[in-house]
Amino acid sequence: MDHHTDIKFGTDGWRGIIADDFTFENVRRVAGAIASYVLKKEDSARGVIVGYDTRFASKSAARVAAEIIARAGIPVKLANDYTPTPALSLAVKNTNAAGGVVITSSHNPWNWNGVKFKAKFGGSATPAILKIVEEELHAGAMPNDRAASIEEVDFKAPYIEAICRFADLGLISKAGFYFAVDSMHGSGRGVLTKIFDDHRIRYTAIRQDVNPLFPGINPEPIEPHVGLLQETVVKERCHAGLATDGDADRIGAVAEDGSFVDSHKIFSVLLRWLLERKKWPGEVVRAFNTTRMLDRIAARYGRKMNECPIGFKHIADLMMQREIVIGGEESGGIGYSRYLPERDGILNCLLLANVMAEERKPLGRLVADLQHEYGAHYYGRRDLHIPEDVKLSAIERARSEQTKQLGHFSVVRKEGLDGVKFFLDAPTNGNGADPWILFRASGTEPLLRVYAEAASPELVSEVLASAEEFVNKG
C-alpha cells in the first residue's frame, strides 16, 4: 500500500497517472478525507453523491470511494452509469446533498484519472474547502462508523430535463439545421444525441462509444483533437459540429466549412445572444486569458465586465456573490448564474444550436458577423515545455520595468492579475483587437503558457514567435 504519494489538490480536485499515483489505495485516502470533511463541516445526513466518467477503472474507483464514504456513516447515491460532471453537480444542488465526488480526469490524456469534489452549492469546491480536505488527507483521516446505504441512481434523466428547459428545442428542430455531435469517447456520450432524437433535430454522431484509450486524441475539444469532427462536418455538409470533453463540462465547436471555432468565439456568440435576444439580467465575468471582444459586447449593452484570475472557481465565486448572466474561461468552460455555478458543455451545445436557430444562420456566419461588428479578433496559445530555471527567468524578465520591448513591438502597458500581460503597440487594422500577450507559468510543472490576441492570424503568429524568442533568450 502506497502511503507515500504526495496527493495535491488543484483547481477542481486531484489528478494522477493511472497505476502510478491514481491507485485504489489513493482513491480510498482521498475519499476518507472527503468523508471526514463532510462529517466535520456539513450535514452528513444529507449524504454524498458519487459519479464517474468513461476512463479506465473509473467505475470501480467510484464504487471504492462510495464504500469508504458509506463506511463513515454517510449515505451515498452512486451513479448507475457514466455521468457528465455537470449532471452530478446539478444532482448535488437539487437533492441538497452535502457534496459530490466525480471520478474523472476531464480532458487529460488516457493514462490519467482523478477525483473532483463538488461542494453542496453544485459547483467546484472552494480553495478553502479543498484546504480542509487536504489537511484531513495528510492527517490520514479514515472515519469508520456503522455503514450507511449505497443506492444506485440515474442522474442523467433529471439533468436532461433541466438543461432542456433552457433551450427552445422546438425552434431548433424547426430551423432544420444539421449537426455533427462528438462526445470524444467521454461521459457526454448519448446525452445530446438523445435530446436531438427526442426533439427530431437532425444530427450525425461520432465517438459515442466507450474507449478508455481515447485513440489518437486527448478528450479535449480543441485542435488537433477535433480533426475527425472537422472532417465529418465537411463530409456530411453539417451546419455546425458540437463537441464536449471527457467529462462533458467543456465545449468546442466547428463551423460549416470545417474550421475550428474556439471557446472565445463561442463565448462571444452566446453573450451577444443573451444580451440582445434573451435580455437576461446580470453582469459578465471572464478569465484573464480570454478575448477582449467580450468587453466590447458587454459595453455596447451597458453590462459590467468582471475580469478574474484563470480557473473556473473564480468565476463560480462571483456567481455566488451576485447575478452573472454568463461567465467563461479560455478552455471552453462556460456557466450561468441562473442555472448553476458550474461549467456545462452539453448545455452550451444546446444554447449554441438555439442561437443558430433564432438567427437562422450556420455557426460560421455568426462568427463572421461578430468579427464584422466588433472588429477582427484572432487568438493563439503556445505551451512551452521548458526547464524550471528558464520558466522563472522569463516571468521575472517579463515583470521587470526594464522590459519595454517584445521583438519589434513596444510594450504599451502591463497587467499582472494572473501571470504577466503585455499590451503591444501593433496594428489593429482599423477596429480590430487591441494586441496583447500573456505569459503564465504553471505552478505544478516545467511549463510556461503564452496566450496572444491580435487583429489578424498572421499578427498572432508573429507575437507568439516573439514571445517564444523572449522566453528562450533567458
TILO-633278 format. One record per residue (C-alpha): residue number from 1; residue in one letter; x, y, z. Coordinates in nm, 3 decimals, always signed. Layout:
! residues N
pos,code,xx,yy,zz
NUM,a,X,Y,Z
...
END
This chain:
! residues 474
pos,code,xx,yy,zz
1,m,+0.000,+0.000,+0.000
2,d,+0.139,+0.333,-0.110
3,h,+0.114,+0.591,+0.166
4,h,+0.397,+0.798,+0.023
5,t,+0.228,+0.956,-0.277
6,d,+0.202,+1.327,-0.212
7,i,-0.156,+1.399,-0.316
8,k,-0.210,+1.766,-0.404
9,f,-0.542,+1.921,-0.494
10,g,-0.555,+2.151,-0.796
11,t,-0.837,+2.377,-0.917
12,d,-1.102,+2.108,-0.905
13,g,-0.957,+1.817,-0.712
14,w,-0.677,+1.565,-0.757
15,r,-0.537,+1.400,-1.072
16,g,-0.268,+1.139,-1.122
17,i,-0.121,+0.881,-1.358
18,i,-0.319,+0.555,-1.352
19,a,-0.143,+0.276,-1.157
20,d,+0.136,+0.513,-1.057
21,d,-0.039,+0.782,-0.849
22,f,-0.401,+0.701,-0.927
23,t,-0.446,+0.375,-0.736
24,f,-0.745,+0.236,-0.546
25,e,-0.547,+0.288,-0.226
26,n,-0.505,+0.658,-0.301
27,v,-0.871,+0.688,-0.401
28,r,-0.954,+0.543,-0.056
29,r,-0.730,+0.803,+0.109
30,v,-0.896,+1.090,-0.079
31,a,-1.247,+0.952,-0.011
32,g,-1.161,+0.916,+0.360
33,a,-1.050,+1.281,+0.371
34,i,-1.371,+1.395,+0.195
35,a,-1.582,+1.188,+0.436
36,s,-1.402,+1.345,+0.731
37,y,-1.461,+1.695,+0.591
38,v,-1.834,+1.622,+0.543
39,l,-1.869,+1.487,+0.898
40,k,-1.700,+1.793,+1.049
41,k,-1.827,+2.077,+0.828
42,e,-2.151,+1.970,+0.657
43,d,-2.479,+1.797,+0.744
44,s,-2.367,+1.440,+0.675
45,a,-2.726,+1.308,+0.689
46,r,-2.780,+1.475,+0.351
47,g,-2.540,+1.227,+0.200
48,v,-2.283,+1.243,-0.079
49,i,-2.335,+1.180,-0.450
50,v,-2.072,+0.981,-0.641
51,g,-2.034,+0.964,-1.020
52,y,-1.774,+0.861,-1.278
53,d,-1.665,+0.906,-1.640
54,t,-1.556,+0.659,-1.912
55,r,-1.188,+0.635,-1.815
56,f,-1.008,+0.315,-1.727
57,a,-1.108,+0.200,-1.374
58,s,-1.344,+0.496,-1.317
59,k,-1.647,+0.279,-1.238
60,s,-1.451,+0.057,-0.997
61,a,-1.287,+0.360,-0.832
62,a,-1.630,+0.521,-0.785
63,r,-1.751,+0.207,-0.605
64,v,-1.436,+0.214,-0.386
65,a,-1.496,+0.584,-0.299
66,a,-1.866,+0.518,-0.229
67,e,-1.780,+0.231,+0.011
68,i,-1.531,+0.442,+0.208
69,i,-1.779,+0.732,+0.240
70,a,-2.065,+0.498,+0.337
71,r,-1.841,+0.329,+0.594
72,a,-1.810,+0.669,+0.764
73,g,-2.188,+0.661,+0.822
74,i,-2.267,+0.893,+0.528
75,p,-2.540,+0.771,+0.288
76,v,-2.426,+0.759,-0.075
77,k,-2.613,+0.789,-0.402
78,l,-2.394,+0.627,-0.668
79,a,-2.441,+0.688,-1.042
80,n,-2.576,+0.383,-1.227
81,d,-2.390,+0.478,-1.547
82,y,-2.117,+0.703,-1.687
83,t,-2.238,+1.053,-1.597
84,p,-2.139,+1.402,-1.718
85,t,-1.978,+1.602,-1.438
86,p,-2.235,+1.886,-1.471
87,a,-2.515,+1.630,-1.426
88,l,-2.361,+1.524,-1.098
89,s,-2.315,+1.888,-0.990
90,l,-2.684,+1.956,-1.063
91,a,-2.784,+1.649,-0.860
92,v,-2.581,+1.775,-0.562
93,k,-2.769,+2.105,-0.568
94,n,-3.115,+1.963,-0.644
95,t,-3.104,+1.691,-0.377
96,n,-2.943,+1.917,-0.111
97,a,-2.655,+1.671,-0.079
98,a,-2.356,+1.755,+0.142
99,g,-2.124,+1.724,-0.160
100,g,-2.036,+1.526,-0.470
101,v,-1.743,+1.314,-0.585
102,v,-1.665,+1.250,-0.952
103,i,-1.403,+1.003,-1.067
104,t,-1.264,+1.178,-1.375
105,s,-0.957,+1.338,-1.521
106,s,-1.160,+1.562,-1.752
107,h,-0.962,+1.639,-2.072
108,n,-0.629,+1.481,-1.968
109,p,-0.461,+1.205,-2.176
110,w,-0.588,+0.845,-2.147
111,n,-0.336,+0.738,-1.880
112,w,-0.467,+0.990,-1.623
113,n,-0.757,+0.972,-1.380
114,g,-0.860,+1.170,-1.076
115,v,-1.115,+1.279,-0.819
116,k,-1.318,+1.601,-0.840
117,f,-1.503,+1.726,-0.533
118,k,-1.820,+1.930,-0.575
119,a,-1.949,+2.143,-0.287
120,k,-2.313,+2.150,-0.170
121,f,-2.393,+2.451,-0.393
122,g,-2.336,+2.240,-0.708
123,g,-2.000,+2.377,-0.819
124,s,-1.630,+2.308,-0.765
125,a,-1.527,+2.310,-0.402
126,t,-1.371,+2.641,-0.299
127,p,-0.999,+2.663,-0.220
128,a,-1.095,+2.694,+0.150
129,i,-1.288,+2.364,+0.136
130,l,-1.010,+2.185,-0.055
131,k,-0.757,+2.308,+0.202
132,i,-0.955,+2.136,+0.480
133,v,-0.984,+1.816,+0.272
134,e,-0.607,+1.823,+0.215
135,e,-0.547,+1.866,+0.589
136,e,-0.771,+1.565,+0.661
137,l,-0.583,+1.369,+0.395
138,h,-0.241,+1.447,+0.542
139,a,-0.374,+1.355,+0.886
140,g,-0.469,+1.013,+0.744
141,a,-0.841,+1.058,+0.817
142,m,-1.043,+0.740,+0.761
143,p,-1.366,+0.768,+0.965
144,n,-1.537,+0.440,+1.047
145,d,-1.894,+0.410,+1.172
146,r,-2.196,+0.187,+1.120
147,a,-2.204,+0.161,+0.739
148,a,-2.467,+0.375,+0.567
149,s,-2.652,+0.279,+0.249
150,i,-2.526,+0.296,-0.110
151,e,-2.809,+0.347,-0.357
152,e,-2.760,+0.340,-0.735
153,v,-2.934,+0.629,-0.909
154,d,-2.987,+0.764,-1.263
155,f,-2.861,+1.125,-1.260
156,k,-2.889,+1.172,-1.636
157,a,-3.270,+1.185,-1.677
158,p,-3.329,+1.480,-1.436
159,y,-3.024,+1.655,-1.584
160,i,-3.157,+1.625,-1.939
161,e,-3.492,+1.759,-1.822
162,a,-3.323,+2.059,-1.654
163,i,-3.100,+2.166,-1.945
164,c,-3.382,+2.125,-2.197
165,r,-3.575,+2.397,-2.012
166,f,-3.301,+2.646,-2.105
167,a,-3.319,+2.596,-2.482
168,d,-3.602,+2.630,-2.733
169,l,-3.578,+2.281,-2.877
170,g,-3.890,+2.326,-3.090
171,l,-3.727,+2.623,-3.261
172,i,-3.401,+2.430,-3.315
173,s,-3.598,+2.142,-3.472
174,k,-3.798,+2.377,-3.696
175,a,-3.481,+2.556,-3.818
176,g,-3.375,+2.232,-3.988
177,f,-3.002,+2.265,-3.919
178,y,-2.789,+1.950,-3.938
179,f,-2.533,+1.897,-3.661
180,a,-2.233,+1.672,-3.605
181,v,-2.207,+1.561,-3.242
182,d,-1.875,+1.446,-3.092
183,s,-1.856,+1.313,-2.735
184,m,-1.484,+1.225,-2.771
185,h,-1.550,+0.883,-2.607
186,g,-1.637,+1.072,-2.287
187,s,-1.926,+1.071,-2.040
188,g,-2.134,+1.304,-2.256
189,r,-2.199,+1.002,-2.480
190,g,-2.562,+0.951,-2.569
191,v,-2.689,+1.265,-2.393
192,l,-2.700,+1.527,-2.670
193,t,-2.796,+1.258,-2.922
194,k,-3.092,+1.153,-2.702
195,i,-3.211,+1.515,-2.675
196,f,-3.180,+1.558,-3.052
197,d,-3.363,+1.227,-3.113
198,d,-3.645,+1.321,-2.876
199,h,-3.696,+1.657,-3.048
200,r,-3.638,+1.546,-3.410
201,i,-3.324,+1.754,-3.454
202,r,-3.106,+1.629,-3.740
203,y,-2.757,+1.508,-3.650
204,t,-2.478,+1.265,-3.718
205,a,-2.273,+1.138,-3.423
206,i,-1.910,+1.030,-3.380
207,r,-1.703,+0.889,-3.093
208,q,-2.005,+0.789,-2.881
209,d,-1.852,+0.454,-2.783
210,v,-1.668,+0.388,-2.456
211,n,-1.297,+0.364,-2.530
212,p,-1.075,+0.445,-2.230
213,l,-0.771,+0.474,-2.460
214,f,-0.924,+0.775,-2.643
215,p,-0.745,+0.650,-2.958
216,g,-0.530,+0.915,-3.122
217,i,-0.662,+1.204,-2.912
218,n,-0.682,+1.365,-2.571
219,p,-1.053,+1.413,-2.498
220,e,-1.016,+1.791,-2.519
221,p,-1.235,+1.977,-2.774
222,i,-0.957,+2.183,-2.933
223,e,-0.728,+2.134,-3.232
224,p,-0.586,+1.886,-3.326
225,h,-0.821,+1.657,-3.130
226,v,-1.132,+1.780,-3.315
227,g,-0.984,+1.673,-3.653
228,l,-1.237,+1.393,-3.704
229,l,-1.524,+1.630,-3.620
230,q,-1.393,+1.882,-3.875
231,e,-1.377,+1.610,-4.142
232,t,-1.727,+1.490,-4.052
233,v,-1.880,+1.839,-4.074
234,v,-1.737,+1.892,-4.423
235,k,-1.813,+1.541,-4.549
236,e,-2.171,+1.536,-4.415
237,r,-2.234,+1.904,-4.502
238,c,-2.335,+1.992,-4.147
239,h,-2.415,+2.346,-4.034
240,a,-2.202,+2.305,-3.719
241,g,-2.006,+2.049,-3.519
242,l,-2.054,+2.033,-3.140
243,a,-1.800,+1.865,-2.911
244,t,-1.768,+1.801,-2.537
245,d,-1.460,+1.691,-2.343
246,g,-1.401,+1.375,-2.138
247,d,-1.641,+1.465,-1.857
248,a,-1.863,+1.696,-2.069
249,d,-1.816,+2.022,-1.881
250,r,-1.632,+2.194,-2.169
251,i,-1.744,+2.278,-2.522
252,g,-1.566,+2.303,-2.856
253,a,-1.722,+2.369,-3.197
254,v,-1.662,+2.352,-3.572
255,a,-1.810,+2.585,-3.836
256,e,-1.984,+2.466,-4.153
257,d,-1.662,+2.497,-4.356
258,g,-1.475,+2.269,-4.113
259,s,-1.286,+2.549,-3.939
260,f,-1.242,+2.526,-3.562
261,v,-1.446,+2.772,-3.355
262,d,-1.257,+2.838,-3.033
263,s,-1.409,+2.895,-2.689
264,h,-1.365,+3.274,-2.720
265,k,-1.591,+3.290,-3.024
266,i,-1.844,+3.051,-2.864
267,f,-1.850,+3.271,-2.552
268,s,-1.891,+3.585,-2.768
269,v,-2.175,+3.436,-2.977
270,l,-2.359,+3.328,-2.661
271,l,-2.301,+3.660,-2.480
272,r,-2.435,+3.869,-2.766
273,w,-2.744,+3.646,-2.799
274,l,-2.820,+3.652,-2.425
275,l,-2.794,+4.032,-2.408
276,e,-2.962,+4.115,-2.738
277,r,-3.229,+3.845,-2.773
278,k,-3.288,+3.692,-2.430
279,k,-3.217,+4.008,-2.226
280,w,-3.110,+3.804,-1.924
281,p,-3.010,+4.038,-1.641
282,g,-2.669,+4.046,-1.474
283,e,-2.301,+4.120,-1.513
284,v,-2.044,+3.934,-1.723
285,v,-1.726,+3.764,-1.598
286,r,-1.433,+3.633,-1.798
287,a,-1.093,+3.488,-1.713
288,f,-0.777,+3.697,-1.761
289,n,-0.668,+3.496,-2.069
290,t,-0.990,+3.534,-2.273
291,t,-1.078,+3.756,-2.567
292,r,-1.142,+4.125,-2.513
293,m,-1.414,+4.112,-2.780
294,l,-1.635,+4.023,-2.481
295,d,-1.559,+4.363,-2.325
296,r,-1.680,+4.538,-2.640
297,i,-2.004,+4.337,-2.647
298,a,-2.073,+4.395,-2.274
299,a,-2.004,+4.769,-2.313
300,r,-2.248,+4.800,-2.604
301,y,-2.528,+4.658,-2.389
302,g,-2.427,+4.852,-2.078
303,r,-2.324,+4.547,-1.875
304,k,-2.042,+4.545,-1.621
305,m,-1.746,+4.325,-1.720
306,n,-1.557,+4.150,-1.440
307,e,-1.211,+4.008,-1.512
308,c,-1.086,+3.732,-1.281
309,p,-0.779,+3.506,-1.242
310,i,-0.763,+3.186,-1.451
311,g,-0.967,+2.889,-1.324
312,f,-1.345,+2.845,-1.320
313,k,-1.353,+2.852,-0.938
314,h,-1.300,+3.231,-0.953
315,i,-1.598,+3.267,-1.190
316,a,-1.810,+3.041,-0.967
317,d,-1.718,+3.251,-0.661
318,l,-1.854,+3.564,-0.834
319,m,-2.167,+3.376,-0.944
320,m,-2.247,+3.303,-0.582
321,q,-2.199,+3.666,-0.479
322,r,-2.408,+3.837,-0.749
323,e,-2.606,+3.781,-1.065
324,i,-2.377,+3.685,-1.352
325,v,-2.553,+3.646,-1.686
326,i,-2.261,+3.439,-1.822
327,g,-1.907,+3.358,-1.713
328,g,-1.638,+3.175,-1.903
329,e,-1.275,+3.074,-1.941
330,e,-1.028,+3.008,-2.222
331,s,-1.055,+2.629,-2.200
332,g,-1.421,+2.608,-2.304
333,g,-1.585,+2.621,-1.960
334,i,-1.892,+2.849,-1.963
335,g,-2.166,+2.881,-1.699
336,y,-2.469,+3.086,-1.591
337,s,-2.580,+3.219,-1.252
338,r,-2.944,+3.137,-1.317
339,y,-2.856,+2.771,-1.371
340,l,-2.555,+2.655,-1.166
341,p,-2.212,+2.793,-1.064
342,e,-2.057,+2.528,-1.288
343,r,-1.934,+2.472,-1.645
344,d,-2.161,+2.269,-1.870
345,g,-2.052,+2.161,-2.219
346,i,-2.380,+1.991,-2.315
347,l,-2.598,+2.285,-2.208
348,n,-2.372,+2.515,-2.411
349,c,-2.409,+2.291,-2.718
350,l,-2.788,+2.329,-2.689
351,l,-2.765,+2.706,-2.645
352,l,-2.530,+2.741,-2.943
353,a,-2.781,+2.545,-3.156
354,n,-3.053,+2.776,-3.018
355,v,-2.861,+3.088,-3.131
356,m,-2.823,+2.941,-3.481
357,a,-3.196,+2.863,-3.496
358,e,-3.303,+3.206,-3.375
359,e,-3.060,+3.396,-3.601
360,r,-3.122,+3.148,-3.887
361,k,-2.751,+3.130,-3.961
362,p,-2.494,+2.848,-3.954
363,l,-2.220,+2.883,-3.694
364,g,-1.953,+3.028,-3.926
365,r,-2.185,+3.310,-4.028
366,l,-2.249,+3.401,-3.664
367,v,-1.874,+3.423,-3.601
368,a,-1.820,+3.631,-3.919
369,d,-2.095,+3.871,-3.808
370,l,-1.920,+3.924,-3.475
371,q,-1.584,+3.986,-3.643
372,h,-1.750,+4.243,-3.869
373,e,-1.945,+4.417,-3.594
374,y,-1.691,+4.416,-3.309
375,g,-1.364,+4.415,-3.503
376,a,-1.140,+4.126,-3.608
377,h,-1.018,+3.927,-3.306
378,y,-0.784,+3.629,-3.351
379,y,-0.632,+3.420,-3.076
380,g,-0.345,+3.179,-3.026
381,r,-0.170,+2.989,-2.749
382,r,+0.159,+2.803,-2.711
383,d,+0.255,+2.565,-2.433
384,l,+0.631,+2.584,-2.383
385,h,+0.778,+2.283,-2.204
386,i,+1.098,+2.435,-2.068
387,p,+1.332,+2.386,-1.772
388,e,+1.219,+2.541,-1.443
389,d,+1.500,+2.799,-1.438
390,v,+1.416,+2.922,-1.790
391,k,+1.049,+2.949,-1.691
392,l,+1.121,+3.150,-1.376
393,s,+1.372,+3.374,-1.556
394,a,+1.118,+3.454,-1.832
395,i,+0.849,+3.557,-1.580
396,e,+1.099,+3.767,-1.385
397,r,+1.217,+3.946,-1.701
398,a,+0.858,+3.996,-1.818
399,r,+0.774,+4.165,-1.487
400,s,+1.085,+4.381,-1.492
401,e,+1.038,+4.753,-1.556
402,q,+1.339,+4.729,-1.792
403,t,+1.139,+4.515,-2.037
404,k,+0.967,+4.763,-2.268
405,q,+1.003,+4.574,-2.594
406,l,+0.891,+4.237,-2.732
407,g,+1.059,+4.166,-3.065
408,h,+0.995,+4.480,-3.264
409,f,+0.677,+4.564,-3.070
410,s,+0.679,+4.828,-2.795
411,v,+0.510,+4.733,-2.468
412,v,+0.245,+5.000,-2.404
413,r,+0.145,+4.876,-2.058
414,k,+0.147,+4.565,-1.838
415,e,-0.111,+4.390,-1.620
416,g,-0.040,+4.123,-1.358
417,l,-0.373,+3.980,-1.240
418,d,-0.256,+3.624,-1.320
419,g,+0.081,+3.597,-1.493
420,v,+0.218,+3.896,-1.688
421,k,+0.023,+4.053,-1.975
422,f,+0.180,+4.298,-2.222
423,f,-0.036,+4.530,-2.432
424,l,+0.156,+4.595,-2.752
425,d,+0.192,+4.881,-2.997
426,a,+0.090,+4.678,-3.303
427,p,-0.159,+4.736,-3.587
428,t,-0.530,+4.697,-3.508
429,n,-0.627,+4.708,-3.877
430,g,-0.888,+4.972,-3.805
431,n,-1.125,+4.838,-3.541
432,g,-0.952,+4.505,-3.467
433,a,-0.834,+4.360,-3.137
434,d,-0.602,+4.563,-2.915
435,p,-0.297,+4.332,-2.932
436,w,-0.176,+4.162,-2.614
437,i,+0.036,+3.869,-2.499
438,l,+0.015,+3.686,-2.165
439,f,+0.296,+3.485,-2.000
440,r,+0.171,+3.244,-1.734
441,a,+0.385,+2.984,-1.559
442,s,+0.237,+2.654,-1.442
443,g,+0.262,+2.614,-1.067
444,t,+0.292,+2.236,-1.090
445,e,+0.517,+2.155,-1.390
446,p,+0.802,+2.295,-1.604
447,l,+0.557,+2.461,-1.841
448,l,+0.502,+2.819,-1.950
449,r,+0.182,+2.907,-2.136
450,v,+0.179,+3.201,-2.373
451,y,-0.154,+3.344,-2.492
452,a,-0.200,+3.614,-2.756
453,e,-0.474,+3.812,-2.927
454,a,-0.446,+4.045,-3.226
455,a,-0.633,+4.172,-3.533
456,s,-0.507,+3.904,-3.776
457,p,-0.390,+3.540,-3.758
458,e,-0.052,+3.648,-3.903
459,l,-0.004,+3.906,-3.628
460,v,-0.097,+3.649,-3.360
461,s,+0.171,+3.413,-3.501
462,e,+0.428,+3.692,-3.509
463,v,+0.355,+3.797,-3.149
464,l,+0.372,+3.435,-3.028
465,a,+0.703,+3.381,-3.210
466,s,+0.846,+3.698,-3.049
467,a,+0.726,+3.576,-2.710
468,e,+0.888,+3.234,-2.757
469,e,+1.215,+3.402,-2.854
470,f,+1.189,+3.624,-2.545
471,v,+1.136,+3.321,-2.318
472,n,+1.429,+3.121,-2.462
473,k,+1.666,+3.418,-2.452
474,g,+1.700,+3.381,-2.077
END
